[in-house]
Amino acid sequence: MGTNNLFFLEVIEWFDDAGMQVAHRIPESGSGEIKYGAQLIVRDSQAGVFFYNGKAHDAFGPGRHTLTTANIPLLTKILSVPWGLTSPLRAEVYFVNMKVFPNLKWGTKDPVAFKDSQLGLIRLRAFGMFNVRVTQPVLFINSLVGTDKVYPVEQLEAYLSNIIVSRLNDLFGDTLDSIVNLPGRYDEMSEELIMRLQRDFSAFGLGLTALYISSITPPSDVQKAIDDRSRLSLFDDLNKLVQMKTAMAMEKAAEARGEAGAGIGMGLGLMVPHIFSQVYQTDRPRRPSPSSASCPDCRQAIPGDARFCPYCGHQIIVMDRCPSCGKNLPAHAKFCPRCGEKAGDKAPPKPCTHCGYENLPGSGYCNQCGEKLS
């Protein structure tokens, strides 16, 4: 398949033998002199994006398509003498793999900061996998691929992993009070995370088909503290643990013979009324402390275990696009028809006023220190 020959028309097609390329440019060396009448063959699992004179001219689905350019065999070469026999009418085709790319890995390279209500500021590591596919090939080429001749799935995986980790940090801050309450919530958090990531992925012409959280782990010292807390949870409090050990000692003393055993038994017998009084007091039901929670919407005082506000119903547990409002932009648009923002501008990163770290646009919590972003 030649794209710079003198006489013959091109037949342009592409096979991904390894299945690990998301996009591939023809010709790989750069742009070519694709001639009028060239044939483009697109498979069922592909899309073809035709660039002509530097702009995306059209997107083609499965089938055989005839490309239209101003490059005429031999005649164009003669007319391009002033440019060193190189036609200025440049063209290239990007093939986009439209299949689902499964089992892509995501995870934290560095632990993310999380303010735990019970354990304080801790660092968490999280890992999982996700499935993704291209839904808008032209938008994908213009926003991520650019002029790369090959865009491998490894490069896409690495970039999307950073976005997932950043949005996961926001999810922790909004919905998670303490990692002590984390077990059993992986499925719920995965569904919530998918909803938060849809806009980020769709801005690049991608669709997130599935996402799974494999593990969320704190540092080893925090894990030890949680294990110690779990052991103590077998008892109502430390006093009951002491009482149980005292009762066991009384049993052993009763089995002892002689005057020493009798003396120990007499001393423990004097302690029995105090022990049982403590057991009675610790077994009495505790009165719940008054709630100090308030609805984030109407600011009314609400019960601490409320899932919806009883006053306003607010839920307590909670080819290009405009970078500001997400509106789809018409071809060659210079300004957004909805909000008026300049189409070429990209949303700036969101800096943390506490540590200065630059987070993704729209982030709610700093990925470095865990502080809430203003």
C-alpha positions in Angstrom: 0.0 0.0 0.0 1.7 3.1 -1.2 0.6 6.7 -0.4 3.2 8.6 -2.3 3.4 6.8 -5.7 3.0 8.5 -9.0 0.4 6.5 -10.9 -1.6 4.1 -8.8 -4.5 4.7 -6.6 -4.2 3.6 -3.0 -6.1 0.8 -1.2 -5.9 1.8 2.5 -6.7 -0.8 5.2 -5.3 -1.8 8.6 -5.1 -5.0 10.8 -4.2 -4.9 14.4 -2.6 -8.3 14.9 -1.8 -7.9 18.6 -5.1 -6.2 19.4 -3.2 -3.6 21.6 -3.5 -0.5 19.5 -6.4 2.0 20.0 -5.5 4.1 17.0 -3.1 3.8 14.0 -2.2 6.4 11.3 -1.7 5.6 7.6 0.9 6.5 6.4 3.0 6.0 9.6 5.8 8.3 8.4 3.4 11.3 8.4 1.0 12.7 5.9 0.7 11.3 2.3 -0.4 12.2 -1.2 -3.6 10.2 -1.1 -5.1 10.5 -4.6 -8.6 11.1 -5.8 -10.5 7.8 -5.9 -8.4 6.0 -3.3 -10.3 3.1 -1.6 -10.6 3.0 2.2 -11.5 -0.4 3.7 -12.9 -0.3 7.3 -13.7 -3.4 9.3 -16.7 -3.9 11.6 -14.6 -3.3 14.7 -13.0 -0.1 13.3 -13.7 3.5 12.3 -11.7 5.5 9.8 -11.1 9.2 10.3 -9.9 11.0 7.1 -7.8 14.1 7.6 -7.3 16.4 4.6 -5.2 19.6 4.6 -4.7 19.3 8.4 -8.3 18.9 9.4 -10.6 16.0 10.1 -12.7 15.8 6.9 -14.9 12.8 7.6 -15.4 9.7 9.7 -16.2 6.4 8.1 -17.9 3.3 9.4 -17.5 -0.3 8.3 -17.3 -0.9 4.5 -15.5 0.3 1.4 -15.3 4.1 0.9 -14.0 6.3 -2.0 -11.8 9.2 -0.8 -12.0 12.5 -2.6 -8.9 14.7 -2.8 -7.4 17.1 -5.3 -4.4 14.8 -5.9 -4.5 13.6 -9.4 -2.0 10.9 -10.5 1.1 12.3 -12.3 -0.6 15.7 -12.8 -0.2 16.6 -9.2 3.5 15.7 -9.3 4.0 18.0 -12.2 2.2 20.8 -10.5 4.1 20.3 -7.3 7.5 21.2 -8.8 7.8 24.5 -6.8 7.5 22.4 -3.6 10.2 19.9 -4.6 7.7 17.4 -6.2 5.9 17.1 -2.8 2.2 17.9 -3.1 1.0 20.4 -0.6 -2.4 18.7 -0.6 -1.6 16.4 2.4 -3.9 13.7 3.7 -3.8 10.8 6.2 -6.2 8.3 7.7 -6.5 7.3 11.3 -7.9 3.9 12.0 -9.6 3.7 15.4 -10.2 0.4 17.2 -13.8 0.5 18.4 -13.7 -2.8 20.4 -14.0 -2.9 24.2 -10.5 -3.0 25.8 -11.1 -5.1 29.0 -9.1 -5.7 32.2 -7.2 -2.4 32.1 -5.5 -1.8 35.5 -5.8 1.4 37.6 -4.1 2.1 40.9 -2.4 4.7 43.1 1.3 5.2 42.3 1.5 7.2 45.5 -0.9 6.9 48.4 -3.7 9.5 48.4 -4.6 11.6 51.5 -7.8 11.0 53.3 -9.2 12.7 56.4 -10.7 9.8 58.5 -13.1 10.9 61.2 -11.8 8.4 63.6 -8.1 7.8 62.6 -7.2 11.3 61.4 -5.2 12.1 58.2 -4.1 8.8 56.6 -2.8 7.7 53.3 -4.7 5.1 51.2 -3.7 2.9 48.3 -6.4 1.6 46.0 -6.3 -0.7 43.0 -8.8 -2.2 40.5 -9.5 -2.7 36.8 -11.8 -1.1 34.2 -13.2 -1.6 30.7 -13.2 1.2 28.1 -14.0 1.7 24.4 -14.0 4.6 21.9 -17.4 6.0 21.3 -16.5 9.2 19.3 -13.5 8.5 17.0 -13.0 12.1 15.8 -13.2 13.5 19.3 -10.8 10.8 20.5 -8.2 11.6 17.8 -8.4 15.4 18.3 -8.3 15.3 22.1 -5.9 12.5 22.9 -4.1 11.0 19.9 -3.1 14.2 18.2 -0.4 13.5 15.5 1.0 10.2 17.1 1.4 7.5 14.5 0.4 4.8 17.0 -1.7 5.2 20.2 -1.2 2.0 22.2 -3.7 0.8 24.9 -0.9 1.0 27.5 -0.7 4.8 27.0 -4.4 5.2 27.3 -4.5 3.0 30.4 -1.8 5.1 32.2 -3.6 8.4 31.5 -7.1 7.2 32.5 -5.7 5.6 35.7 -4.7 9.0 36.9 -8.2 10.4 36.3 -9.8 7.5 38.1 -7.5 7.9 41.2 -8.3 11.6 41.3 -12.1 11.1 41.2 -11.8 8.3 43.8 -10.2 10.8 46.2 -13.3 13.0 45.7 -15.6 10.0 46.3 -13.8 9.3 49.6 -14.3 12.8 50.8 -18.0 13.0 49.8 -19.3 9.6 50.8 -16.8 7.9 53.2 -16.7 8.9 56.9 -14.1 6.3 58.0 -12.3 3.4 56.5 -13.6 1.3 59.4 -17.0 1.4 57.5 -15.4 0.5 54.2 -15.9 -3.4 54.0 -18.9 -4.4 52.0 -19.1 -1.0 50.1 -16.9 -1.8 47.1 -19.8 -2.4 44.7 -21.7 0.7 45.8 -18.5 2.8 45.5 -17.7 1.4 42.1 -21.2 2.4 40.7 -20.8 5.9 42.2 -17.3 6.2 40.7 -18.5 5.2 37.2 -21.1 8.0 37.3 -18.5 10.5 38.3 -16.1 9.4 35.6 -18.6 9.5 32.7 -18.2 13.2 31.9 -14.3 12.9 32.1 -14.3 10.0 29.7 -16.9 11.4 27.3 -14.8 14.6 27.0 -12.2 12.4 25.2 -14.8 10.4 23.1 -14.5 7.4 25.4 -17.1 5.2 27.2 -16.5 3.5 30.5 -18.3 0.2 30.3 -17.3 -1.2 33.7 -15.1 -0.4 36.7 -14.1 -2.6 39.7 -12.4 -1.8 43.0 -10.1 -4.7 44.0 -8.7 -3.3 47.2 -8.4 -0.1 49.3 -5.6 -0.5 51.9 -4.3 1.9 54.5 -0.6 1.9 55.7 0.6 -1.0 57.9 0.4 1.0 61.2 -3.2 2.0 60.5 -4.0 -1.6 59.7 -2.6 -2.6 63.1 -4.7 0.0 64.8 -7.8 -1.3 63.0 -6.9 -4.9 64.0 -6.5 -3.8 67.7 -9.9 -2.1 67.5 -11.5 -5.2 66.1 -10.2 -7.3 69.0 -11.6 -4.8 71.5 -15.0 -4.9 69.7 -15.5 -8.4 71.0 -16.2 -6.7 74.3 -18.4 -3.7 75.1 -15.4 -1.9 76.6 -12.1 -2.5 78.4 -13.9 -2.8 81.8 -15.7 -5.9 80.7 -12.4 -7.4 79.5 -11.0 -6.8 83.0 -14.2 -8.2 84.6 -14.0 -11.4 82.6 -10.3 -11.9 83.5 -11.2 -11.3 87.2 -14.0 -13.9 87.0 -11.5 -16.4 85.6 -9.1 -15.7 88.4 -11.9 -16.3 90.9 -12.6 -19.7 89.4 -9.0 -20.7 89.7 -8.8 -19.4 93.3 -11.8 -21.5 94.3 -10.1 -24.6 93.0 -7.0 -23.9 95.2 -6.6 -25.7 98.5 -5.3 -24.7 101.8 -5.2 -21.4 103.8 -3.7 -19.5 100.9 -6.6 -20.4 98.7 -9.1 -19.6 101.4 -7.5 -16.2 101.8 -7.5 -15.4 98.1 -11.1 -16.5 97.9 -12.2 -14.3 100.8 -10.5 -11.3 99.2 -12.1 -11.9 95.8 -15.4 -12.4 97.5 -15.3 -8.9 98.9 -14.8 -7.7 95.3 -17.9 -9.5 93.9 -20.5 -6.8 94.8 -18.3 -4.1 93.1 -17.8 -6.2 90.0 -21.5 -6.9 89.6 -22.4 -3.3 90.1 -20.0 -2.4 87.3 -21.4 -5.0 85.0 -24.9 -3.7 85.7 -23.9 -0.2 84.9 -22.1 -1.1 81.7 -25.0 -3.2 80.6 -27.5 -0.4 80.9 -28.5 1.0 77.6 -26.7 4.3 76.7 -28.8 7.2 75.8 -28.0 8.4 72.2 -26.2 11.7 72.1 -28.1 14.5 70.4 -27.4 14.8 66.7 -25.6 17.9 65.5 -25.9 17.2 61.8 -27.5 19.7 59.4 -28.9 19.4 55.9 -26.3 20.8 53.4 -29.1 22.2 51.3 -31.6 23.8 53.6 -29.4 23.9 56.8 -32.1 22.4 59.0 -31.1 20.2 61.9 -31.7 16.5 61.0 -31.2 13.1 62.8 -27.6 11.8 62.6 -28.7 8.6 60.8 -31.0 10.3 58.2 -30.4 9.5 54.6 -32.7 12.2 53.2 -33.6 15.5 54.7 -37.2 15.4 56.2 -37.7 19.1 55.3 -36.5 19.4 51.7 -35.8 15.8 50.6 -32.1 16.4 49.9 -30.1 13.2 49.8 -27.6 13.4 52.7 -25.5 10.3 51.8 -24.4 11.2 49.0 -16.4 16.8 17.3 -15.3 18.7 20.6 -16.9 19.7 23.8 -16.9 22.9 25.8 -14.4 22.5 28.6 -16.6 24.8 30.8 -20.1 23.4 30.5 -19.6 20.1 28.5 -21.8 21.3 25.6 -21.2 19.5 22.2 -19.6 22.0 19.9 -20.3 22.3 16.1 -17.5 21.7 13.7 -15.0 24.6 13.5 -16.8 26.4 16.4 -14.7 29.1 18.0 -17.1 29.8 21.0 -19.5 27.6 22.9 -23.2 28.3 21.8 -24.4 27.7 25.4 -22.0 29.5 27.7 -19.9 31.6 25.3 -16.5 30.2 26.4 -13.7 30.1 23.8 -13.8 26.6 22.3 -10.0 26.1 22.2 -9.5 26.9 25.9 -8.9 24.0 28.2 -10.2 23.9 31.8 -7.3 25.0 34.1 -6.1 22.7 36.9 -7.5 23.3 40.3 -4.7 24.3 42.7 -4.9 23.5 46.4 -4.6 26.6 48.6 -3.2 24.5 51.4 -0.3 22.7 49.7 -0.3 24.1 46.2 -0.8 20.8 44.4 -2.5 21.1 41.0 -5.6 18.8 40.8 -7.8 17.9 37.9 -10.4 20.4 36.9 -13.6 19.9 39.0 -11.8 18.1 41.8 -13.4 18.5 45.2 -10.5 17.3 47.4 -6.8 17.7 47.1 -5.1 14.5 45.9 -2.0 15.4 47.8 -3.1 16.5 51.3 -6.8 15.6 51.4 -8.0 19.2 52.1 -11.3 20.3 50.6 -10.8 22.5 47.6 -12.6 25.9 47.5 
